[in-house]
């Protein structure tokens, strides 16, 4: 393995990366807290933690996709699909996010 000590990437050098958790780790911790909150039937308002999590309009995109599939509308939705050669520089089994026209047959 090559020695990359002192190599500069952005504003950091190898070995001087921030030690704070990644955004993915932060979101995973928030998800765990949110699931614990939602387990309480007394929770009837949107938790403040949800606003820090991000993905505010994901539910709208999910509902639009479900409506498109169930109604066989033929409209364009952004979906995650198997690459299958769409992007030749990625493997066939890679998952890519692309605009597509979903149908009730797949």
Backbone as JSON, one array per atom type, in Angstrom:
{
  "sequence": "XXXXXXXXXXXXXXXXXXXXXXXXXXXXXXXXXXXXXXXXXXXXXXXXXXXXXXXXXXXXXXXXXXXXXXXXXXXXXXXXXXXXXXXXXXXXXXXXXXXXXXXXXX",
  "N": [[0.85, -1.18, 0.0], [0.51, 2.24, -0.77], [2.29, 4.95, 0.73], [0.63, 7.6, 2.01], [1.04, 9.72, 3.66], [0.93, 13.05, 4.55], [-0.23, 13.82, 2.17], [-2.29, 16.12, 0.56], [-5.71, 16.68, 0.64], [-8.33, 18.48, -0.33], [-8.89, 20.57, 2.35], [-7.53, 19.11, 4.17], [-4.91, 16.96, 5.39], [-3.65, 13.67, 4.8], [-4.32, 11.61, 7.51], [-5.13, 13.65, 9.13], [-7.85, 13.88, 9.25], [-11.16, 15.0, 10.1], [-12.51, 14.02, 13.26], [-15.12, 13.79, 13.88], [-18.42, 12.27, 13.76], [-19.62, 10.77, 10.69], [-21.97, 12.16, 8.3], [-23.81, 10.22, 7.59], [-23.68, 8.51, 9.82], [-24.64, 10.25, 11.77], [-27.28, 10.66, 10.85], [-28.26, 8.04, 11.01], [-28.24, 7.68, 13.8], [-30.13, 9.63, 14.49], [-32.39, 8.53, 13.23], [-32.77, 6.24, 14.78], [-33.45, 7.42, 17.24], [-35.8, 8.74, 16.44], [-37.46, 6.56, 15.77], [-37.79, 5.47, 18.3], [-39.19, 7.58, 19.5], [-41.54, 7.57, 17.91], [-42.65, 5.19, 18.71], [-44.16, 5.74, 20.85], [-47.5, 6.11, 21.42], [-48.62, 8.5, 22.19], [-47.37, 10.55, 20.92], [-48.14, 13.03, 18.8], [-47.44, 15.1, 17.24], [-45.13, 16.56, 14.9], [-41.86, 15.64, 15.49], [-39.16, 17.77, 16.54], [-36.65, 16.88, 15.97], [-36.93, 15.6, 13.53], [-36.8, 17.62, 11.63], [-34.11, 18.23, 11.62], [-33.04, 15.97, 10.55], [-33.36, 15.92, 7.77], [-34.32, 15.43, 4.27], [-36.85, 16.43, 3.72], [-38.84, 16.51, 1.71], [-39.14, 13.96, 0.86], [-41.29, 12.25, 1.4], [-43.3, 13.29, -0.22], [-42.29, 12.74, -2.76], [-42.28, 9.95, -2.63], [-45.02, 9.36, -2.41], [-45.92, 10.38, -4.87], [-44.62, 8.63, -6.61], [-45.82, 6.17, -5.92], [-48.48, 6.73, -6.61], [-48.11, 7.06, -9.34], [-47.34, 4.48, -10.11], [-49.59, 2.92, -9.3], [-51.63, 4.12, -10.71], [-50.8, 3.84, -13.27], [-49.77, 6.0, -14.82], [-47.79, 6.83, -16.58], [-46.04, 8.93, -16.31], [-42.99, 10.81, -15.64], [-40.7, 9.81, -13.21], [-38.25, 10.09, -10.64], [-36.2, 7.46, -9.95], [-34.62, 4.66, -8.26], [-32.8, 2.25, -9.84], [-31.64, -0.89, -11.21], [-28.54, -0.79, -12.89], [-27.89, -2.11, -15.42], [-26.37, -1.59, -17.8], [-26.99, 1.03, -18.48], [-25.34, 3.15, -17.63], [-22.31, 2.9, -18.84], [-19.82, 2.87, -17.54], [-20.23, 1.86, -15.06], [-20.89, -1.11, -13.13], [-23.09, -3.8, -14.17], [-24.86, -4.55, -12.14], [-24.94, -2.37, -10.46], [-26.66, 0.16, -8.61], [-28.54, 2.83, -9.76], [-29.68, 6.24, -9.79], [-32.19, 7.58, -11.63], [-34.19, 9.44, -14.04], [-37.29, 8.01, -14.93], [-40.0, 6.24, -16.57], [-42.18, 4.77, -14.8], [-44.18, 1.77, -14.81], [-47.13, -0.22, -14.28], [-46.34, -2.75, -14.81], [-43.69, -2.94, -14.37]],
  "CA": [[0.0, 0.0, 0.0], [1.3, 3.46, -0.89], [2.31, 5.85, 1.88], [0.02, 8.87, 1.6], [1.26, 10.69, 4.73], [1.2, 14.4, 4.07], [-0.98, 14.12, 0.96], [-3.34, 17.1, 0.83], [-7.0, 16.47, -0.02], [-9.15, 19.59, 0.16], [-8.16, 21.32, 3.36], [-6.99, 18.16, 5.13], [-3.84, 16.07, 4.95], [-3.89, 12.3, 5.24], [-4.03, 11.47, 8.93], [-5.68, 14.78, 9.89], [-9.28, 13.97, 8.97], [-11.98, 15.29, 11.28], [-12.89, 12.82, 13.99], [-16.55, 13.8, 14.15], [-19.13, 11.22, 13.0], [-20.05, 11.11, 9.33], [-23.39, 12.54, 8.2], [-24.58, 8.97, 7.6], [-23.76, 8.04, 11.21], [-25.54, 11.17, 12.47], [-28.66, 10.38, 10.42], [-28.64, 6.74, 11.58], [-28.55, 7.91, 15.21], [-31.41, 10.35, 14.53], [-33.44, 7.56, 12.87], [-33.0, 5.4, 15.97], [-34.19, 8.26, 18.2], [-37.14, 8.97, 15.9], [-38.24, 5.33, 15.91], [-38.15, 5.38, 19.72], [-40.25, 8.57, 19.71], [-42.77, 7.14, 17.24], [-43.21, 4.03, 19.41], [-45.08, 6.28, 21.85], [-48.75, 6.52, 20.77], [-48.99, 9.85, 22.61], [-46.72, 11.52, 20.03], [-49.1, 13.4, 17.75], [-46.9, 16.23, 16.48], [-43.85, 16.3, 14.23], [-40.73, 15.91, 16.38], [-38.18, 18.74, 16.05], [-35.53, 16.1, 15.45], [-37.2, 15.27, 12.14], [-36.36, 18.74, 10.77], [-32.64, 18.16, 11.53], [-32.69, 14.76, 9.81], [-33.32, 16.18, 6.34], [-35.24, 14.63, 3.46], [-38.16, 17.01, 3.99], [-39.85, 16.27, 0.67], [-39.08, 12.56, 0.43], [-42.63, 11.64, 1.44], [-44.03, 13.74, -1.41], [-41.77, 11.97, -3.9], [-42.73, 8.57, -2.47], [-46.46, 9.31, -2.73], [-46.04, 10.59, -6.31], [-44.21, 7.39, -7.27], [-46.86, 5.16, -5.68], [-49.63, 7.12, -7.44], [-47.74, 6.79, -10.72], [-47.38, 3.03, -10.3], [-50.95, 2.4, -9.17], [-52.48, 4.7, -11.75], [-50.17, 3.61, -14.57], [-49.89, 7.32, -15.45], [-46.8, 7.04, -17.64], [-45.27, 10.15, -16.09], [-41.59, 10.6, -15.31], [-40.36, 9.84, -11.8], [-36.85, 9.77, -10.36], [-36.22, 6.18, -9.24], [-33.38, 3.89, -8.17], [-32.97, 1.02, -10.61], [-30.42, -1.61, -11.58], [-27.89, -0.11, -14.01], [-28.1, -2.89, -16.65], [-25.73, -1.01, -18.97], [-27.37, 2.43, -18.72], [-24.09, 3.9, -17.49], [-21.34, 1.86, -19.18], [-18.66, 2.86, -16.66], [-20.6, 1.17, -13.82], [-21.25, -2.5, -13.29], [-24.49, -4.1, -14.5], [-25.67, -4.67, -10.93], [-24.94, -1.13, -9.7], [-27.95, 0.84, -8.52], [-28.41, 4.22, -10.17], [-30.89, 7.06, -9.64], [-32.43, 8.17, -12.93], [-35.59, 9.66, -14.41], [-37.87, 6.86, -15.65], [-41.45, 6.19, -16.64], [-42.59, 3.5, -14.23], [-45.47, 1.24, -15.24], [-47.59, -1.25, -13.36], [-45.72, -4.03, -15.17], [-42.26, -2.88, -14.06]],
  "C": [[0.89, 1.24, 0.0], [1.21, 4.28, 0.4], [1.76, 7.2, 1.44], [0.17, 9.95, 2.68], [1.62, 12.04, 4.13], [0.46, 14.77, 2.8], [-2.14, 15.05, 1.31], [-4.57, 16.78, -0.01], [-7.93, 17.54, 0.53], [-8.34, 20.38, 1.15], [-7.53, 20.42, 4.41], [-5.8, 17.42, 4.53], [-4.17, 14.68, 5.46], [-3.47, 12.18, 6.7], [-4.59, 12.61, 9.77], [-7.17, 14.96, 9.64], [-10.04, 14.31, 10.23], [-12.42, 13.99, 11.95], [-14.38, 12.79, 14.32], [-17.24, 12.72, 13.32], [-19.51, 11.7, 11.6], [-21.52, 11.51, 9.35], [-24.27, 11.29, 8.24], [-24.75, 8.44, 9.02], [-24.7, 8.94, 12.02], [-27.0, 10.87, 12.13], [-29.13, 9.05, 11.0], [-29.0, 6.89, 13.05], [-29.88, 8.65, 15.37], [-32.57, 9.41, 14.22], [-33.78, 6.68, 14.07], [-33.82, 6.17, 17.0], [-35.62, 8.48, 17.72], [-38.01, 7.73, 16.03], [-38.67, 5.12, 17.36], [-39.28, 6.36, 20.04], [-41.58, 8.09, 19.13], [-43.39, 5.91, 17.88], [-44.22, 4.47, 20.48], [-46.35, 6.76, 21.17], [-49.2, 7.94, 21.13], [-48.36, 10.92, 21.71], [-47.67, 11.79, 18.86], [-48.63, 14.61, 16.93], [-45.55, 15.83, 15.89], [-42.7, 16.62, 15.19], [-39.74, 16.89, 15.74], [-37.0, 18.02, 15.43], [-35.7, 15.77, 13.97], [-36.72, 16.38, 11.2], [-34.84, 18.74, 10.62], [-32.19, 16.98, 10.69], [-32.54, 15.03, 8.32], [-34.3, 15.3, 5.59], [-36.66, 15.12, 3.58], [-39.23, 16.65, 2.96], [-39.85, 14.84, 0.15], [-40.47, 11.94, 0.4], [-43.46, 12.06, 0.24], [-43.58, 12.97, -2.64], [-42.25, 10.53, -3.83], [-44.2, 8.43, -2.84], [-46.67, 9.48, -4.24], [-45.66, 9.31, -7.07], [-45.27, 6.31, -7.11], [-48.08, 5.46, -6.54], [-49.35, 6.82, -8.91], [-47.84, 5.29, -11.02], [-48.81, 2.48, -10.28], [-51.87, 2.9, -10.27], [-51.97, 4.47, -13.16], [-50.22, 4.88, -15.43], [-48.9, 7.56, -16.58], [-46.01, 8.32, -17.49], [-43.83, 9.81, -15.7], [-41.39, 10.78, -13.82], [-38.86, 9.56, -11.67], [-36.85, 8.53, -9.47], [-34.82, 5.58, -9.18], [-33.63, 2.55, -8.85], [-31.61, 0.36, -10.81], [-29.84, -0.97, -12.84], [-28.14, -0.82, -15.34], [-27.55, -2.2, -17.9], [-26.11, 0.43, -19.26], [-26.14, 3.33, -18.65], [-22.95, 2.9, -17.67], [-20.12, 1.79, -18.26], [-18.96, 2.26, -15.3], [-20.96, -0.27, -14.13], [-22.74, -2.67, -13.57], [-25.39, -4.07, -13.27], [-25.67, -3.41, -10.06], [-26.35, -0.53, -9.68], [-27.73, 2.31, -8.84], [-29.75, 4.94, -9.97], [-31.08, 7.84, -10.94], [-33.9, 8.51, -13.13], [-36.09, 8.45, -15.21], [-39.39, 7.0, -15.7], [-41.91, 4.84, -16.11], [-43.99, 3.08, -14.73], [-45.88, 0.13, -14.27], [-47.04, -2.63, -13.7], [-44.21, -4.02, -14.94], [-41.53, -1.77, -14.72]]
}
